[in-house]
């Protein structure tokens, strides 16, 4: 019997990030939408900090630690 293997990229840590077509990412302008695939939680973001803050918030919730 082999030990149970866990996927290296589990779905509970997956997000979809949509960046607005007119966002000037090269100049640090990040606007768009991010959605957590398991919980369906989503926000619109206006900066890279907001995007990363949402991801950190979702991944550090107690149920995400399971």
PDB file of N, CA, C and O in Angstrom, chain B, residues numbered from 101:
ATOM      1  N   UNK B 101       0.843  -1.186   0.000  1.00  0.00           N
ATOM      2  CA  UNK B 101       0.000   0.000   0.000  1.00  0.00           C
ATOM      3  C   UNK B 101       0.887   1.248   0.000  1.00  0.00           C
ATOM      4  O   UNK B 101       1.841   1.341   0.772  1.00  0.00           O
ATOM      5  N   UNK B 102       0.566   2.190  -0.862  1.00  0.00           N
ATOM      6  CA  UNK B 102       1.353   3.421  -0.943  1.00  0.00           C
ATOM      7  C   UNK B 102       0.701   4.495  -0.088  1.00  0.00           C
ATOM      8  O   UNK B 102      -0.521   4.515   0.056  1.00  0.00           O
ATOM      9  N   UNK B 103       1.505   5.389   0.481  1.00  0.00           N
ATOM     10  CA  UNK B 103       0.917   6.472   1.283  1.00  0.00           C
ATOM     11  C   UNK B 103       0.040   7.365   0.421  1.00  0.00           C
ATOM     12  O   UNK B 103       0.291   7.552  -0.769  1.00  0.00           O
ATOM     13  N   UNK B 104      -0.995   7.911   1.048  1.00  0.00           N
ATOM     14  CA  UNK B 104      -1.900   8.813   0.334  1.00  0.00           C
ATOM     15  C   UNK B 104      -1.124  10.049  -0.113  1.00  0.00           C
ATOM     16  O   UNK B 104      -0.460  10.704   0.691  1.00  0.00           O
ATOM     17  N   UNK B 105      -1.216  10.352  -1.380  1.00  0.00           N
ATOM     18  CA  UNK B 105      -0.525  11.514  -1.910  1.00  0.00           C
ATOM     19  C   UNK B 105      -1.497  12.676  -2.030  1.00  0.00           C
ATOM     20  O   UNK B 105      -2.662  12.504  -2.387  1.00  0.00           O
ATOM     21  N   UNK B 106      -0.993  13.850  -1.725  1.00  0.00           N
ATOM     22  CA  UNK B 106      -1.790  15.064  -1.848  1.00  0.00           C
ATOM     23  C   UNK B 106      -1.376  15.779  -3.124  1.00  0.00           C
ATOM     24  O   UNK B 106      -0.194  15.804  -3.467  1.00  0.00           O
ATOM     25  N   UNK B 107      -2.342  16.360  -3.828  1.00  0.00           N
ATOM     26  CA  UNK B 107      -1.970  17.088  -5.048  1.00  0.00           C
ATOM     27  C   UNK B 107      -1.048  18.260  -4.715  1.00  0.00           C
ATOM     28  O   UNK B 107      -1.218  18.921  -3.691  1.00  0.00           O
ATOM     29  N   UNK B 108      -0.095  18.505  -5.566  1.00  0.00           N
ATOM     30  CA  UNK B 108       0.823  19.619  -5.327  1.00  0.00           C
ATOM     31  C   UNK B 108       0.131  20.968  -5.508  1.00  0.00           C
ATOM     32  O   UNK B 108       0.581  21.976  -4.963  1.00  0.00           O
ATOM     33  N   UNK B 109      -0.960  20.991  -6.271  1.00  0.00           N
ATOM     34  CA  UNK B 109      -1.736  22.223  -6.488  1.00  0.00           C
ATOM     35  C   UNK B 109      -3.202  21.949  -6.129  1.00  0.00           C
ATOM     36  O   UNK B 109      -4.036  21.778  -7.019  1.00  0.00           O
ATOM     37  N   UNK B 110      -3.519  21.906  -4.822  1.00  0.00           N
ATOM     38  CA  UNK B 110      -4.890  21.568  -4.417  1.00  0.00           C
ATOM     39  C   UNK B 110      -5.899  22.649  -4.814  1.00  0.00           C
ATOM     40  O   UNK B 110      -5.590  23.841  -4.810  1.00  0.00           O
ATOM     41  N   UNK B 111      -7.100  22.207  -5.155  1.00  0.00           N
ATOM     42  CA  UNK B 111      -8.161  23.121  -5.596  1.00  0.00           C
ATOM     43  C   UNK B 111      -8.512  24.160  -4.536  1.00  0.00           C
ATOM     44  O   UNK B 111      -8.892  25.279  -4.882  1.00  0.00           O
ATOM     45  N   UNK B 112      -8.393  23.813  -3.243  1.00  0.00           N
ATOM     46  CA  UNK B 112      -8.764  24.776  -2.205  1.00  0.00           C
ATOM     47  C   UNK B 112      -7.807  25.977  -2.158  1.00  0.00           C
ATOM     48  O   UNK B 112      -8.055  26.944  -1.438  1.00  0.00           O
ATOM     49  N   UNK B 113      -6.722  25.909  -2.924  1.00  0.00           N
ATOM     50  CA  UNK B 113      -5.780  27.027  -2.991  1.00  0.00           C
ATOM     51  C   UNK B 113      -5.764  27.651  -4.385  1.00  0.00           C
ATOM     52  O   UNK B 113      -4.802  28.322  -4.758  1.00  0.00           O
ATOM     53  N   UNK B 114      -6.837  27.428  -5.157  1.00  0.00           N
ATOM     54  CA  UNK B 114      -6.895  27.911  -6.540  1.00  0.00           C
ATOM     55  C   UNK B 114      -7.762  29.169  -6.651  1.00  0.00           C
ATOM     56  O   UNK B 114      -8.811  29.281  -6.016  1.00  0.00           O
ATOM     57  N   UNK B 115      -7.301  30.094  -7.461  1.00  0.00           N
ATOM     58  CA  UNK B 115      -7.988  31.362  -7.702  1.00  0.00           C
ATOM     59  C   UNK B 115      -8.005  31.635  -9.201  1.00  0.00           C
ATOM     60  O   UNK B 115      -7.132  31.185  -9.942  1.00  0.00           O
ATOM     61  N   UNK B 116      -9.017  32.381  -9.629  1.00  0.00           N
ATOM     62  CA  UNK B 116      -9.042  32.917 -10.989  1.00  0.00           C
ATOM     63  C   UNK B 116      -8.867  34.421 -10.851  1.00  0.00           C
ATOM     64  O   UNK B 116      -9.585  35.076 -10.095  1.00  0.00           O
ATOM     65  N   UNK B 117      -7.908  34.958 -11.587  1.00  0.00           N
ATOM     66  CA  UNK B 117      -7.651  36.406 -11.570  1.00  0.00           C
ATOM     67  C   UNK B 117      -7.899  36.933 -12.975  1.00  0.00           C
ATOM     68  O   UNK B 117      -7.286  36.483 -13.943  1.00  0.00           O
ATOM     69  N   UNK B 118      -8.808  37.894 -13.067  1.00  0.00           N
ATOM     70  CA  UNK B 118      -9.082  38.565 -14.336  1.00  0.00           C
ATOM     71  C   UNK B 118      -8.587  39.995 -14.213  1.00  0.00           C
ATOM     72  O   UNK B 118      -9.001  40.726 -13.313  1.00  0.00           O
ATOM     73  N   UNK B 119      -7.711  40.389 -15.107  1.00  0.00           N
ATOM     74  CA  UNK B 119      -7.168  41.745 -15.111  1.00  0.00           C
ATOM     75  C   UNK B 119      -7.868  42.521 -16.221  1.00  0.00           C
ATOM     76  O   UNK B 119      -7.972  42.050 -17.354  1.00  0.00           O
ATOM     77  N   UNK B 120      -8.345  43.714 -15.881  1.00  0.00           N
ATOM     78  CA  UNK B 120      -9.032  44.547 -16.869  1.00  0.00           C
ATOM     79  C   UNK B 120      -8.147  44.772 -18.084  1.00  0.00           C
ATOM     80  O   UNK B 120      -6.929  44.912 -17.964  1.00  0.00           O
ATOM     81  N   UNK B 121      -8.766  44.806 -19.245  1.00  0.00           N
ATOM     82  CA  UNK B 121      -8.032  44.968 -20.494  1.00  0.00           C
ATOM     83  C   UNK B 121      -7.258  46.280 -20.549  1.00  0.00           C
ATOM     84  O   UNK B 121      -6.185  46.340 -21.149  1.00  0.00           O
ATOM     85  N   UNK B 122      -7.787  47.324 -19.936  1.00  0.00           N
ATOM     86  CA  UNK B 122      -7.126  48.629 -19.997  1.00  0.00           C
ATOM     87  C   UNK B 122      -6.210  48.903 -18.802  1.00  0.00           C
ATOM     88  O   UNK B 122      -5.718  50.022 -18.655  1.00  0.00           O
ATOM     89  N   UNK B 123      -5.971  47.910 -17.949  1.00  0.00           N
ATOM     90  CA  UNK B 123      -5.076  48.095 -16.804  1.00  0.00           C
ATOM     91  C   UNK B 123      -3.629  48.180 -17.293  1.00  0.00           C
ATOM     92  O   UNK B 123      -3.164  47.312 -18.032  1.00  0.00           O
ATOM     93  N   UNK B 124      -2.938  49.214 -16.881  1.00  0.00           N
ATOM     94  CA  UNK B 124      -1.536  49.416 -17.273  1.00  0.00           C
ATOM     95  C   UNK B 124      -0.632  48.723 -16.252  1.00  0.00           C
ATOM     96  O   UNK B 124       0.007  49.370 -15.422  1.00  0.00           O
ATOM     97  N   UNK B 125      -0.598  47.405 -16.334  1.00  0.00           N
ATOM     98  CA  UNK B 125       0.135  46.591 -15.366  1.00  0.00           C
ATOM     99  C   UNK B 125       1.618  46.961 -15.350  1.00  0.00           C
ATOM    100  O   UNK B 125       2.242  46.956 -14.289  1.00  0.00           O
ATOM    101  N   UNK B 126       2.181  47.279 -16.498  1.00  0.00           N
ATOM    102  CA  UNK B 126       3.585  47.675 -16.581  1.00  0.00           C
ATOM    103  C   UNK B 126       3.904  48.928 -15.778  1.00  0.00           C
ATOM    104  O   UNK B 126       5.048  49.153 -15.384  1.00  0.00           O
ATOM    105  N   UNK B 127       2.878  49.740 -15.542  1.00  0.00           N
ATOM    106  CA  UNK B 127       3.051  50.943 -14.728  1.00  0.00           C
ATOM    107  C   UNK B 127       2.497  50.761 -13.322  1.00  0.00           C
ATOM    108  O   UNK B 127       2.308  51.733 -12.590  1.00  0.00           O
ATOM    109  N   UNK B 128       2.238  49.507 -12.949  1.00  0.00           N
ATOM    110  CA  UNK B 128       1.769  49.218 -11.592  1.00  0.00           C
ATOM    111  C   UNK B 128       0.292  49.449 -11.369  1.00  0.00           C
ATOM    112  O   UNK B 128      -0.148  49.516 -10.221  1.00  0.00           O
ATOM    113  N   UNK B 129      -0.488  49.573 -12.429  1.00  0.00           N
ATOM    114  CA  UNK B 129      -1.931  49.774 -12.296  1.00  0.00           C
ATOM    115  C   UNK B 129      -2.637  48.430 -12.453  1.00  0.00           C
ATOM    116  O   UNK B 129      -2.747  47.900 -13.559  1.00  0.00           O
ATOM    117  N   UNK B 130      -3.107  47.896 -11.348  1.00  0.00           N
ATOM    118  CA  UNK B 130      -3.782  46.602 -11.338  1.00  0.00           C
ATOM    119  C   UNK B 130      -5.245  46.813 -11.004  1.00  0.00           C
ATOM    120  O   UNK B 130      -5.576  47.293  -9.919  1.00  0.00           O
ATOM    121  N   UNK B 131      -6.121  46.459 -11.929  1.00  0.00           N
ATOM    122  CA  UNK B 131      -7.560  46.487 -11.685  1.00  0.00           C
ATOM    123  C   UNK B 131      -8.151  45.209 -12.263  1.00  0.00           C
ATOM    124  O   UNK B 131      -7.724  44.727 -13.312  1.00  0.00           O
ATOM    125  N   UNK B 132      -9.145  44.668 -11.558  1.00  0.00           N
ATOM    126  CA  UNK B 132      -9.794  43.475 -12.074  1.00  0.00           C
ATOM    127  C   UNK B 132     -10.629  42.784 -11.024  1.00  0.00           C
ATOM    128  O   UNK B 132     -11.185  43.417 -10.126  1.00  0.00           O
ATOM    129  N   UNK B 133     -10.706  41.471 -11.152  1.00  0.00           N
ATOM    130  CA  UNK B 133     -11.551  40.653 -10.286  1.00  0.00           C
ATOM    131  C   UNK B 133     -10.795  39.386  -9.961  1.00  0.00           C
ATOM    132  O   UNK B 133     -10.074  38.851 -10.802  1.00  0.00           O
ATOM    133  N   UNK B 134     -10.961  38.898  -8.721  1.00  0.00           N
ATOM    134  CA  UNK B 134     -10.363  37.633  -8.308  1.00  0.00           C
ATOM    135  C   UNK B 134     -11.443  36.804  -7.624  1.00  0.00           C
ATOM    136  O   UNK B 134     -12.252  37.330  -6.859  1.00  0.00           O
ATOM    137  N   UNK B 135     -11.449  35.503  -7.906  1.00  0.00           N
ATOM    138  CA  UNK B 135     -12.426  34.594  -7.305  1.00  0.00           C
ATOM    139  C   UNK B 135     -11.718  33.349  -6.797  1.00  0.00           C
ATOM    140  O   UNK B 135     -10.880  32.766  -7.485  1.00  0.00           O
ATOM    141  N   UNK B 136     -12.075  32.951  -5.569  1.00  0.00           N
ATOM    142  CA  UNK B 136     -11.572  31.701  -4.988  1.00  0.00           C
ATOM    143  C   UNK B 136     -12.452  30.579  -5.522  1.00  0.00           C
ATOM    144  O   UNK B 136     -13.673  30.630  -5.372  1.00  0.00           O
ATOM    145  N   UNK B 137     -11.856  29.575  -6.136  1.00  0.00           N
ATOM    146  CA  UNK B 137     -12.639  28.559  -6.841  1.00  0.00           C
ATOM    147  C   UNK B 137     -13.451  27.651  -5.939  1.00  0.00           C
ATOM    148  O   UNK B 137     -14.496  27.161  -6.366  1.00  0.00           O
ATOM    149  N   UNK B 138     -13.022  27.405  -4.721  1.00  0.00           N
ATOM    150  CA  UNK B 138     -13.755  26.492  -3.842  1.00  0.00           C
ATOM    151  C   UNK B 138     -14.903  27.198  -3.126  1.00  0.00           C
ATOM    152  O   UNK B 138     -16.012  26.668  -3.062  1.00  0.00           O
ATOM    153  N   UNK B 139     -14.645  28.393  -2.585  1.00  0.00           N
ATOM    154  CA  UNK B 139     -15.674  29.098  -1.812  1.00  0.00           C
ATOM    155  C   UNK B 139     -16.531  30.029  -2.664  1.00  0.00           C
ATOM    156  O   UNK B 139     -17.587  30.477  -2.216  1.00  0.00           O
ATOM    157  N   UNK B 140     -16.095  30.322  -3.872  1.00  0.00           N
ATOM    158  CA  UNK B 140     -16.759  31.269  -4.776  1.00  0.00           C
ATOM    159  C   UNK B 140     -16.716  32.704  -4.259  1.00  0.00           C
ATOM    160  O   UNK B 140     -17.398  33.572  -4.803  1.00  0.00           O
ATOM    161  N   UNK B 141     -15.932  32.966  -3.227  1.00  0.00           N
ATOM    162  CA  UNK B 141     -15.760  34.349  -2.767  1.00  0.00           C
ATOM    163  C   UNK B 141     -15.027  35.125  -3.850  1.00  0.00           C
ATOM    164  O   UNK B 141     -14.102  34.612  -4.479  1.00  0.00           O
ATOM    165  N   UNK B 142     -15.446  36.360  -4.058  1.00  0.00           N
ATOM    166  CA  UNK B 142     -14.831  37.166  -5.113  1.00  0.00           C
ATOM    167  C   UNK B 142     -14.846  38.629  -4.715  1.00  0.00           C
ATOM    168  O   UNK B 142     -15.717  39.081  -3.972  1.00  0.00           O
ATOM    169  N   UNK B 143     -13.865  39.358  -5.223  1.00  0.00           N
ATOM    170  CA  UNK B 143     -13.818  40.808  -5.038  1.00  0.00           C
ATOM    171  C   UNK B 143     -13.318  41.443  -6.324  1.00  0.00           C
ATOM    172  O   UNK B 143     -12.706  40.790  -7.169  1.00  0.00           O
ATOM    173  N   UNK B 144     -13.596  42.734  -6.447  1.00  0.00           N
ATOM    174  CA  UNK B 144     -12.949  43.549  -7.467  1.00  0.00           C
ATOM    175  C   UNK B 144     -11.774  44.209  -6.761  1.00  0.00           C
ATOM    176  O   UNK B 144     -11.903  44.630  -5.612  1.00  0.00           O
ATOM    177  N   UNK B 145     -10.639  44.303  -7.427  1.00  0.00           N
ATOM    178  CA  UNK B 145      -9.470  44.928  -6.830  1.00  0.00           C
ATOM    179  C   UNK B 145      -9.003  46.083  -7.702  1.00  0.00           C
ATOM    180  O   UNK B 145      -9.194  46.092  -8.918  1.00  0.00           O
ATOM    181  N   UNK B 146      -8.383  47.059  -7.038  1.00  0.00           N
ATOM    182  CA  UNK B 146      -7.876  48.258  -7.710  1.00  0.00           C
ATOM    183  C   UNK B 146      -6.368  48.387  -7.565  1.00  0.00           C
ATOM    184  O   UNK B 146      -5.775  49.353  -8.046  1.00  0.00           O
ATOM    185  N   UNK B 147      -5.741  47.411  -6.900  1.00  0.00           N
ATOM    186  CA  UNK B 147      -4.291  47.458  -6.719  1.00  0.00           C
ATOM    187  C   UNK B 147      -3.773  46.038  -6.487  1.00  0.00           C
ATOM    188  O   UNK B 147      -4.528  45.133  -6.134  1.00  0.00           O
ATOM    189  N   UNK B 148      -2.489  45.871  -6.689  1.00  0.00           N
ATOM    190  CA  UNK B 148      -1.853  44.590  -6.424  1.00  0.00           C
ATOM    191  C   UNK B 148      -1.972  44.246  -4.940  1.00  0.00           C
ATOM    192  O   UNK B 148      -2.122  43.077  -4.585  1.00  0.00           O
ATOM    193  N   UNK B 149      -1.907  45.248  -4.080  1.00  0.00           N
ATOM    194  CA  UNK B 149      -2.038  45.028  -2.640  1.00  0.00           C
ATOM    195  C   UNK B 149      -3.411  44.468  -2.287  1.00  0.00           C
ATOM    196  O   UNK B 149      -3.514  43.567  -1.455  1.00  0.00           O
ATOM    197  N   UNK B 150      -4.473  44.994  -2.913  1.00  0.00           N
ATOM    198  CA  UNK B 150      -5.824  44.463  -2.663  1.00  0.00           C
ATOM    199  C   UNK B 150      -5.945  43.025  -3.151  1.00  0.00           C
ATOM    200  O   UNK B 150      -6.542  42.187  -2.474  1.00  0.00           O
ATOM    201  N   UNK B 151      -5.384  42.735  -4.316  1.00  0.00           N
ATOM    202  CA  UNK B 151      -5.413  41.378  -4.855  1.00  0.00           C
ATOM    203  C   UNK B 151      -4.717  40.412  -3.902  1.00  0.00           C
ATOM    204  O   UNK B 151      -5.285  39.389  -3.520  1.00  0.00           O
ATOM    205  N   UNK B 152      -3.491  40.741  -3.524  1.00  0.00           N
ATOM    206  CA  UNK B 152      -2.737  39.861  -2.636  1.00  0.00           C
ATOM    207  C   UNK B 152      -3.362  39.782  -1.252  1.00  0.00           C
ATOM    208  O   UNK B 152      -3.337  38.722  -0.627  1.00  0.00           O
ATOM    209  N   UNK B 153      -3.921  40.877  -0.764  1.00  0.00           N
ATOM    210  CA  UNK B 153      -4.590  40.869   0.533  1.00  0.00           C
ATOM    211  C   UNK B 153      -5.757  39.902   0.567  1.00  0.00           C
ATOM    212  O   UNK B 153      -5.951  39.189   1.551  1.00  0.00           O
ATOM    213  N   UNK B 154      -6.537  39.877  -0.510  1.00  0.00           N
ATOM    214  CA  UNK B 154      -7.665  38.939  -0.596  1.00  0.00           C
ATOM    215  C   UNK B 154      -7.169  37.504  -0.579  1.00  0.00           C
ATOM    216  O   UNK B 154      -7.710  36.667   0.143  1.00  0.00           O
ATOM    217  N   UNK B 155      -6.152  37.214  -1.362  1.00  0.00           N
ATOM    218  CA  UNK B 155      -5.615  35.852  -1.420  1.00  0.00           C
ATOM    219  C   UNK B 155      -5.098  35.422  -0.050  1.00  0.00           C
ATOM    220  O   UNK B 155      -5.370  34.306   0.394  1.00  0.00           O
ATOM    221  N   UNK B 156      -4.357  36.296   0.616  1.00  0.00           N
ATOM    222  CA  UNK B 156      -3.843  35.979   1.956  1.00  0.00           C
ATOM    223  C   UNK B 156      -4.996  35.744   2.926  1.00  0.00           C
ATOM    224  O   UNK B 156      -4.955  34.798   3.712  1.00  0.00           O
ATOM    225  N   UNK B 157      -6.014  36.582   2.882  1.00  0.00           N
ATOM    226  CA  UNK B 157      -7.175  36.439   3.760  1.00  0.00           C
ATOM    227  C   UNK B 157      -7.834  35.074   3.580  1.00  0.00           C
ATOM    228  O   UNK B 157      -8.119  34.382   4.558  1.00  0.00           O
ATOM    229  N   UNK B 158      -8.071  34.695   2.346  1.00  0.00           N
ATOM    230  CA  UNK B 158      -8.728  33.417   2.074  1.00  0.00           C
ATOM    231  C   UNK B 158      -7.856  32.238   2.527  1.00  0.00           C
ATOM    232  O   UNK B 158      -8.352  31.293   3.140  1.00  0.00           O
ATOM    233  N   UNK B 159      -6.570  32.301   2.223  1.00  0.00           N
ATOM    234  CA  UNK B 159      -5.692  31.173   2.530  1.00  0.00           C
ATOM    235  C   UNK B 159      -5.354  31.037   4.006  1.00  0.00           C
ATOM    236  O   UNK B 159      -4.891  29.979   4.434  1.00  0.00           O
ATOM    237  N   UNK B 160      -5.573  32.075   4.786  1.00  0.00           N
ATOM    238  CA  UNK B 160      -5.264  31.989   6.216  1.00  0.00           C
ATOM    239  C   UNK B 160      -6.493  31.784   7.077  1.00  0.00           C
ATOM    240  O   UNK B 160      -6.375  31.745   8.302  1.00  0.00           O
ATOM    241  N   UNK B 161      -7.671  31.652   6.480  1.00  0.00           N
ATOM    242  CA  UNK B 161      -8.881  31.338   7.247  1.00  0.00           C
ATOM    243  C   UNK B 161      -8.750  29.932   7.818  1.00  0.00           C
ATOM    244  O   UNK B 161      -8.161  29.064   7.174  1.00  0.00           O
ATOM    245  N   UNK B 162      -9.292  29.683   9.023  1.00  0.00           N
ATOM    246  CA  UNK B 162      -9.139  28.372   9.663  1.00  0.00           C
ATOM    247  C   UNK B 162      -9.564  27.178   8.788  1.00  0.00           C
ATOM    248  O   UNK B 162      -8.876  26.157   8.778  1.00  0.00           O
ATOM    249  N   UNK B 163     -10.669  27.288   8.063  1.00  0.00           N
ATOM    250  CA  UNK B 163     -11.113  26.158   7.230  1.00  0.00           C
ATOM    251  C   UNK B 163     -10.181  25.907   6.061  1.00  0.00           C
ATOM    252  O   UNK B 163     -10.182  24.806   5.511  1.00  0.00           O
ATOM    253  N   UNK B 164      -9.382  26.893   5.659  1.00  0.00           N
ATOM    254  CA  UNK B 164      -8.430  26.705   4.569  1.00  0.00           C
ATOM    255  C   UNK B 164      -7.211  25.914   5.029  1.00  0.00           C
ATOM    256  O   UNK B 164      -6.443  25.416   4.206  1.00  0.00           O
ATOM    257  N   UNK B 165      -7.032  25.797   6.350  1.00  0.00           N
ATOM    258  CA  UNK B 165      -5.865  25.112   6.889  1.00  0.00           C
ATOM    259  C   UNK B 165      -6.034  23.597   6.907  1.00  0.00           C
ATOM    260  O   UNK B 165      -5.054  22.882   7.115  1.00  0.00           O
ATOM    261  N   UNK B 166      -7.236  23.090   6.697  1.00  0.00           N
ATOM    262  CA  UNK B 166      -7.489  21.649   6.771  1.00  0.00           C
ATOM    263  C   UNK B 166      -6.678  20.858   5.793  1.00  0.00           C
ATOM    264  O   UNK B 166      -6.790  19.633   5.745  1.00  0.00           O
TER     265      UNK B 166
END
